[in-house]
Amino acid sequence: MKVAILAGGIGSRMAGETEVKPKPMIEIGGKPILWHIMMHYGYHGFKDFIIALGYKGEVIKKYMVDYCSLNTNLTVNLKSGEVAMHECSQEDWTVQLIDTGMESSIPARLKCSLDNFCELKVIIPTALSLPINLLTIGT
């Protein structure tokens, strides 16, 4: 089963922090909030993640691409540019990073992220005037 994480909001209530990085990359204890969320799911056996990107999504992409080198010891040959990693991270995760657009609503972000990866069904009860939207996601 895949875990979908919505990481595209602007984070306007955290304006001082989110001017240079998106809200999921704000650090707690030296690690981004996103890492803490993924570690929680990883602890419970979830290894496949879909991250819906929006505002400053390139910061999250760079973090994921550089994750191993940021969390291990390295030897760098400055002449050749070769980099040798001495240990790799213990996380056995597959992370799909999906650009969903800067102005996407939450339902649009979900649909864009999940269309190609699992069945997405949104049921909006229109016959009843209930303020409830039922979202069912299955793999």
Backbone torsions as a table, in degrees:
resi	resn	phi	psi	omega
1	MET	NA	142.2	-178.5
2	LYS	-99.9	147.2	177.0
3	VAL	-105.6	122.3	177.0
4	ALA	-96.5	127.8	179.5
5	ILE	-119.9	122.6	178.0
6	LEU	-85.3	113.8	-175.3
7	ALA	-130.2	41.1	-173.8
8	GLY	-117.4	-2.1	-177.8
9	GLY	-71.6	160.2	-177.0
10	ILE	-76.7	-31.0	-178.3
11	GLY	70.6	45.5	-173.3
12	SER	-63.3	-26.7	179.2
13	ARG	-74.0	-10.0	178.0
14	MET	-116.1	40.6	-170.4
15	ALA	-51.7	-38.2	179.9
16	GLY	-63.1	-37.6	-178.9
17	GLU	-82.9	-34.8	-170.0
18	THR	-92.6	11.5	175.6
19	GLU	-72.7	-31.0	-177.7
20	VAL	-111.9	-14.5	179.0
21	LYS	-148.6	153.7	179.9
22	PRO	-73.7	158.9	-177.2
23	LYS	-51.5	-41.8	-179.7
24	PRO	-63.8	-15.2	-178.7
25	MET	-98.7	3.4	173.6
26	ILE	-66.8	134.0	-172.9
27	GLU	-88.8	141.4	170.9
28	ILE	-128.4	119.5	-178.9
29	GLY	62.4	31.1	177.2
30	GLY	83.9	2.1	178.7
31	LYS	-129.1	147.0	179.7
32	PRO	-64.3	150.6	176.1
33	ILE	-52.2	-41.6	-179.7
34	LEU	-56.8	-42.5	178.9
35	TRP	-61.7	-43.1	179.6
36	HIS	-61.8	-42.3	179.1
37	ILE	-63.1	-46.3	-178.9
38	MET	-65.8	-37.7	177.2
39	MET	-62.5	-39.3	178.4
40	HIS	-60.7	-49.1	179.0
41	TYR	-66.6	-39.3	178.2
42	GLY	-60.3	-38.3	178.0
43	TYR	-59.7	-32.1	-179.0
44	HIS	-94.4	14.6	172.6
45	GLY	95.2	0.4	179.0
46	PHE	-84.3	130.3	-176.1
47	LYS	-124.4	-14.2	-177.0
48	ASP	-108.7	122.9	-176.5
49	PHE	-124.0	143.2	170.1
50	ILE	-118.7	120.8	179.7
51	ILE	-112.1	117.4	179.2
52	ALA	-85.1	113.5	-175.3
53	LEU	-97.0	152.4	174.7
54	GLY	-149.8	-105.9	-177.7
55	TYR	-57.8	122.1	179.3
56	LYS	52.6	38.5	178.7
57	GLY	-59.9	-25.8	179.9
58	GLU	-63.9	-27.6	178.1
59	VAL	-68.2	-40.8	178.4
60	ILE	-68.5	-42.4	177.9
61	LYS	-58.4	-46.4	-178.6
62	LYS	-62.8	-41.7	178.8
63	TYR	-60.9	-44.6	-178.7
64	MET	-68.2	-41.1	179.3
65	VAL	-64.3	-39.0	-177.8
66	ASP	-93.1	6.3	-172.5
67	TYR	-53.3	-49.7	-176.5
68	CYS	-63.6	-45.8	-177.8
69	SER	-69.6	-26.5	178.4
70	LEU	-77.5	-17.8	-173.7
71	ASN	-120.4	29.6	-180.0
72	THR	-150.5	171.9	173.4
73	ASN	-86.2	142.1	-176.5
74	LEU	-127.2	152.8	165.4
75	THR	-120.9	125.2	-177.3
76	VAL	-116.2	123.9	173.1
77	ASN	-88.8	106.3	-174.9
78	LEU	-68.3	-24.3	179.1
79	LYS	-73.9	-48.3	-175.8
80	SER	-93.2	-19.5	-176.4
81	GLY	84.8	2.2	179.1
82	GLU	-67.2	139.8	177.4
83	VAL	-124.0	126.6	176.7
84	ALA	-112.2	125.8	176.8
85	MET	-94.0	130.8	-176.4
86	HIS	-89.1	-25.8	177.1
87	GLU	-144.0	147.7	175.8
88	CYS	-110.2	162.7	-178.5
89	SER	-62.9	157.5	180.0
90	GLN	-86.3	-10.6	-178.6
91	GLU	-74.8	125.8	178.8
92	ASP	-103.4	70.5	-173.9
93	TRP	-113.4	149.5	166.4
94	THR	-114.7	124.5	-175.1
95	VAL	-121.3	121.0	175.5
96	GLN	-102.7	122.3	-178.6
97	LEU	-104.8	115.9	-173.2
98	ILE	-115.4	119.4	174.5
99	ASP	-74.9	118.6	-178.4
100	THR	-109.4	-0.6	177.7
101	GLY	98.1	150.5	-176.7
102	MET	-69.1	-36.1	-171.9
103	GLU	-104.4	12.9	-176.6
104	SER	-68.1	141.4	173.4
105	SER	-77.3	168.3	-179.8
106	ILE	-61.0	-47.7	177.9
107	PRO	-60.4	-39.3	178.8
108	ALA	-66.5	-38.6	178.4
109	ARG	-63.1	-42.7	177.2
110	LEU	-62.7	-48.3	-178.1
111	LYS	-61.5	-46.2	-180.0
112	CYS	-61.3	-39.6	-177.4
113	SER	-72.1	-37.5	-168.8
114	LEU	-102.5	-10.1	-178.1
115	ASP	-49.8	-45.8	-174.5
116	ASN	-91.5	-3.3	-172.1
117	PHE	-116.3	-25.9	176.9
118	CYS	-162.1	170.1	-179.8
119	GLU	-73.0	134.0	178.9
120	LEU	-125.1	125.9	-179.5
121	LYS	-128.1	122.7	176.1
122	VAL	-114.2	121.8	-179.5
123	ILE	-114.7	117.7	178.8
124	ILE	-111.8	110.9	-178.4
125	PRO	-70.0	103.7	-177.5
126	THR	-94.1	-28.2	-179.4
127	ALA	-66.2	-35.7	176.4
128	LEU	-98.4	139.5	179.9
129	SER	-88.9	59.6	178.5
130	LEU	-98.5	139.7	178.9
131	PRO	-83.1	50.6	-176.5
132	ILE	-127.0	132.2	170.7
133	ASN	-114.2	128.9	-179.6
134	LEU	-102.6	123.1	-178.5
135	LEU	-115.8	120.3	178.7
136	THR	-117.8	123.8	179.3
137	ILE	-119.7	127.1	178.3
138	GLY	-133.0	157.1	179.0
139	THR	-109.4	NA	NA
